């Protein structure tokens, strides 16, 4: 078994958070002439973070001229980025199969196999919500079904396979838990939230009911696994302090399952009347508030904590791909807050949703700029030091 720890004084295994690999340094060509060798699944977080900027704008309580057009452009950017990354990732597997397979056994990088399925479903949802005005409803539905189905299948696989590998192939020290452990188990929650958008387009009766039940099951699968994992992360932070500077941004990943679960509960409640008898549909509507508001409250607590620890560690935090953790998880808080506004009409949620969206756009602009610069100069496509 491989022992992994995040202790600052002793690390038995380099997390490889910058390049996404634990390949030995001598495997890198001087100056990084083989950038494809160090491509890793964590790069799909850029698609997630870009896509959520578009999706969150689509239903934002405050709409102003040009917002939907800008959101559609960002969706187009996320779509192009997904296609490009998918193509490059295939090339990576063909050219460097050993390096590609090593990600699945790396105790840190394996966690980020949850990013590709979430990237697929994020772009798929944006295609249905925003892209239908560009390519038409029928084409948008077809694209979303393909991306949602592929993302759901891959997400269910990661939710099972990655914890299994963690249990059977590695031994983790008490201070090893970090936000990345949530990445493999969150995709089914994204399936639940984005699957709700497809339910109204299914035939009435068993097709809608089956889809709704499936989404609720994935909601439970992901939420319970996330709660267990968040408990370990909370304990790790209290007993061992912050992770190394290069991993501090992963603290924000806890917001992902929190915000996405509030979003999923609200969206499933919205479409439930078309799939369930009135009594059960009313029950889901009540659940969306009874579950959603307390969970949202904890998400706001964690957001404040994440901001505080980031400010505390800001001078020692090097830029790497974990910084995309500032985007998608925060975006789920925007969509979750927007859903609560839709179900309650409380202006508090509208104001906070807009404020969070402003923070999201600012974070995305910073991280996207740094990522583009790092990719062009090759710094993000080199082995970790």
NUDO-53151 format. One record per residue (C-alpha): x, y, z; residue in three letters. Coordinates in steps of 0.25 Angstrom, whole numbers, padded with zeros to 4 digits, always signed. Last residue first. Layout:
// NUDO-53151
XYZala/...
//
This chain:
// NUDO-53151
+0035+0082-0033unk/+0023+0078-0040unk/+0025+0073-0054unk/+0022+0083-0065unk/+0009+0086-0072unk/+0005+0098-0063unk/+0018+0106-0065unk/+0017+0104-0081unk/+0017+0119-0083unk/+0004+0118-0091unk/-0002+0109-0081unk/+0002+0117-0069unk/-0003+0130-0075unk/-0017+0124-0079unk/-0018+0118-0065unk/-0015+0131-0058unk/-0025+0138-0067unk/-0036+0128-0064unk/-0033+0128-0049unk/-0034+0143-0048unk/-0046+0144-0057unk/-0053+0132-0050unk/-0051+0138-0036unk/-0057+0152-0041unk/-0069+0145-0047unk/-0071+0136-0035unk/-0071+0148-0026unk/-0081+0156-0034unk/-0090+0143-0034unk/-0089+0142-0019unk/-0094+0157-0018unk/-0105+0154-0028unk/-0109+0141-0020unk/-0108+0149-0007unk/-0118+0159-0011unk/-0128+0149-0017unk/-0127+0140-0005unk/-0130+0152+0005unk/-0142+0156-0004unk/-0150+0144+0001unk/-0159+0139-0011unk/-0158+0125-0004unk/-0157+0115-0015unk/-0150+0124-0026unk/-0141+0130-0015unk/-0137+0116-0010unk/-0134+0113-0025unk/-0125+0125-0026unk/-0118+0122-0014unk/-0115+0108-0019unk/-0110+0113-0032unk/-0101+0123-0026unk/-0096+0113-0016unk/-0093+0104-0028unk/-0085+0115-0034unk/-0076+0116-0022unk/-0073+0101-0023unk/-0070+0103-0038unk/-0061+0115-0036unk/-0051+0116-0025unk/-0047+0101-0027unk/-0041+0105-0040unk/-0030+0110-0031unk/-0026+0095-0030unk/-0020+0096-0044unk/-0008+0103-0039unk/-0004+0117-0034unk/+0005+0117-0022unk/-0001+0121-0008unk/+0009+0126+0002unk/+0004+0141+0002unk/-0011+0136+0002unk/-0010+0127+0014unk/-0019+0136+0024unk/-0027+0141+0013unk/-0030+0127+0008unk/-0033+0123+0023unk/-0043+0134+0024unk/-0050+0132+0011unk/-0052+0117+0013unk/-0057+0120+0027unk/-0067+0130+0022unk/-0071+0120+0011unk/-0072+0109+0021unk/-0082+0117+0029unk/-0090+0121+0016unk/-0091+0106+0013unk/-0096+0103+0027unk/-0107+0113+0025unk/-0110+0107+0011unk/-0111+0093+0018unk/-0121+0099+0028unk/-0129+0106+0016unk/-0129+0094+0007unk/-0134+0082+0015unk/-0146+0088+0021unk/-0148+0097+0008unk/-0146+0086-0002unk/-0153+0076+0007unk/-0166+0085+0007unk/-0166+0084-0008unk/-0163+0069-0008unk/-0175+0067+0001unk/-0184+0075-0008unk/-0180+0066-0020unk/-0183+0054-0011unk/-0197+0059-0008unk/-0199+0064-0023unk/-0196+0050-0029unk/-0182+0050-0035unk/-0176+0052-0049unk/-0181+0066-0054unk/-0183+0071-0040unk/-0168+0067-0037unk/-0162+0077-0046unk/-0160+0089-0036unk/-0157+0079-0025unk/-0146+0073-0033unk/-0140+0087-0036unk/-0140+0091-0021unk/-0134+0078-0016unk/-0123+0078-0027unk/-0119+0093-0024unk/-0118+0091-0009unk/-0110+0078-0012unk/-0101+0086-0022unk/-0098+0097-0012unk/-0094+0087-0001unk/-0087+0077-0010unk/-0079+0088-0016unk/-0076+0097-0004unk/-0067+0086+0001unk/-0058+0089-0011unk/-0054+0102-0004unk/-0044+0096+0005unk/-0037+0091-0008unk/-0031+0105-0010unk/-0021+0102+0002unk/-0014+0091-0006unk/-0002+0098-0011unk/+0000+0105+0003unk/+0001+0091+0010unk/-0012+0087+0017unk/-0017+0095+0028unk/-0018+0091+0042unk/-0015+0077+0048unk/-0026+0074+0058unk/-0037+0085+0054unk/-0034+0084+0039unk/-0034+0069+0039unk/-0047+0068+0047unk/-0054+0077+0037unk/-0048+0069+0025unk/-0053+0056+0032unk/-0067+0062+0034unk/-0067+0067+0020unk/-0065+0052+0015unk/-0077+0046+0023unk/-0086+0058+0019unk/-0081+0056+0004unk/-0084+0041+0004unk/-0098+0044+0010unk/-0100+0055-0001unk/-0095+0047-0013unk/-0104+0034-0011unk/-0116+0042-0006unk/-0116+0051-0018unk/-0113+0039-0027unk/-0126+0033-0022unk/-0134+0045-0024unk/-0129+0046-0038unk/-0133+0032-0041unk/-0146+0034-0035unk/-0149+0046-0043unk/-0144+0039-0056unk/-0153+0027-0053unk/-0165+0035-0050unk/-0163+0043-0063unk/-0162+0031-0072unk/-0173+0024-0064unk/-0184+0034-0066unk/-0183+0046-0075unk/-0173+0046-0087unk/-0159+0052-0084unk/-0157+0067-0087unk/-0161+0071-0073unk/-0151+0062-0067unk/-0138+0068-0074unk/-0136+0080-0065unk/-0137+0070-0053unk/-0125+0062-0058unk/-0116+0075-0056unk/-0118+0075-0041unk/-0118+0059-0039unk/-0106+0057-0049unk/-0099+0068-0041unk/-0101+0060-0029unk/-0096+0048-0036unk/-0084+0055-0039unk/-0081+0059-0024unk/-0075+0046-0020unk/-0061+0046-0028unk/-0058+0060-0025unk/-0061+0060-0010unk/-0047+0054-0006unk/-0041+0067-0013unk/-0045+0075-0001unk/-0034+0069+0008unk/-0033+0057+0017unk/-0018+0053+0019unk/-0016+0057+0033unk/-0020+0044+0039unk/-0010+0036+0030unk/-0016+0029+0018unk/-0013+0015+0014unk/-0015+0012-0001unk/-0019+0000-0010unk/-0031-0006-0004unk/-0039+0006+0003unk/-0034+0017-0006unk/-0037+0008-0019unk/-0051+0005-0014unk/-0053+0020-0011unk/-0049+0023-0026unk/-0057+0012-0032unk/-0070+0014-0026unk/-0073+0029-0028unk/-0064+0029-0040unk/-0073+0019-0047unk/-0085+0027-0043unk/-0079+0039-0049unk/-0075+0032-0062unk/-0089+0027-0064unk/-0095+0041-0060unk/-0086+0049-0069unk/-0089+0040-0081unk/-0104+0041-0079unk/-0103+0056-0077unk/-0094+0058-0089unk/-0103+0050-0098unk/-0116+0055-0093unk/-0111+0070-0093unk/-0107+0069-0107unk/-0120+0063-0112unk/-0128+0073-0104unk/-0120+0085-0110unk/-0122+0079-0124unk/-0137+0079-0122unk/-0138+0092-0115unk/-0130+0100-0125unk/-0116+0103-0128unk/-0114+0117-0123unk/-0126+0119-0114unk/-0125+0105-0109unk/-0111+0107-0104unk/-0115+0115-0092unk/-0123+0105-0083unk/-0121+0092-0091unk/-0107+0095-0095unk/-0103+0100-0081unk/-0108+0087-0075unk/-0100+0079-0085unk/-0087+0088-0082unk/-0089+0085-0067unk/-0092+0070-0069unk/-0079+0068-0077unk/-0070+0076-0068unk/-0076+0068-0056unk/-0073+0055-0063unk/-0058+0060-0066unk/-0056+0066-0051unk/-0059+0053-0043unk/-0046+0047-0048unk/-0040+0058-0039unk/-0039+0048-0027unk/-0029+0040-0035unk/-0019+0051-0034unk/-0017+0050-0019unk/-0015+0035-0017unk/-0008+0033-0030unk/-0014+0020-0036unk/-0023+0026-0046unk/-0013+0036-0050unk/-0003+0026-0053unk/-0011+0021-0064unk/-0009+0034-0072unk/+0006+0034-0070unk/+0007+0019-0075unk/-0002+0022-0087unk/+0006+0034-0091unk/+0003+0036-0106unk/-0010+0029-0107unk/-0015+0034-0094unk/-0010+0048-0096unk/-0016+0049-0110unk/-0030+0045-0104unk/-0028+0056-0093unk/-0025+0066-0104unk/-0038+0063-0111unk/-0046+0063-0098unk/-0039+0076-0094unk/-0042+0083-0108unk/-0057+0078-0107unk/-0058+0083-0093unk/-0052+0096-0096unk/-0061+0099-0108unk/-0073+0096-0099unk/-0068+0105-0088unk/-0066+0116-0098unk/-0080+0114-0104unk/-0085+0115-0090unk/-0078+0128-0087unk/-0084+0134-0100unk/-0098+0129-0095unk/-0095+0136-0082unk/-0091+0149-0089unk/-0104+0149-0097unk/-0112+0145-0085unk/-0106+0157-0077unk/-0107+0167-0088unk/-0119+0175-0083unk/-0121+0172-0068unk/-0126+0161-0060unk/-0125+0160-0045unk/-0131+0147-0039unk/-0120+0139-0046unk/-0126+0128-0055unk/-0117+0128-0067unk/-0106+0135-0059unk/-0103+0122-0051unk/-0102+0114-0064unk/-0091+0123-0071unk/-0082+0124-0059unk/-0084+0109-0056unk/-0079+0106-0070unk/-0065+0113-0067unk/-0063+0106-0054unk/-0067+0093-0059unk/-0059+0094-0072unk/-0046+0099-0064unk/-0049+0087-0054unk/-0046+0078-0066unk/-0031+0081-0064unk/-0032+0072-0052unk/-0032+0060-0061unk/-0017+0061-0064unk/-0008+0066-0075unk/+0006+0064-0071unk/+0011+0056-0083unk/+0004+0065-0092unk/+0014+0076-0089unk/+0025+0069-0095unk/+0035+0080-0098unk/+0035+0084-0083unk/+0047+0093-0083unk/+0056+0080-0082unk/+0048+0068-0085unk/+0041+0062-0073unk/+0043+0048-0069unk/+0055+0052-0060unk/+0045+0058-0050unk/+0039+0045-0047unk/+0024+0044-0050unk/+0015+0048-0039unk/+0005+0055-0048unk/-0005+0066-0049unk/+0005+0077-0053unk/+0002+0087-0041unk/-0004+0078-0031unk/+0007+0067-0032unk/+0003+0061-0018unk/+0017+0057-0016unk/+0017+0044-0008unk/+0024+0041+0005unk/+0023+0055+0010unk/+0030+0059+0022unk/+0032+0073+0029unk/+0019+0079+0023unk/+0010+0068+0027unk/+0001+0065+0015unk/+0001+0050+0016unk/+0001+0038+0007unk/+0005+0024+0010unk/+0004+0014-0002unk/+0000+0000+0000unk/
//
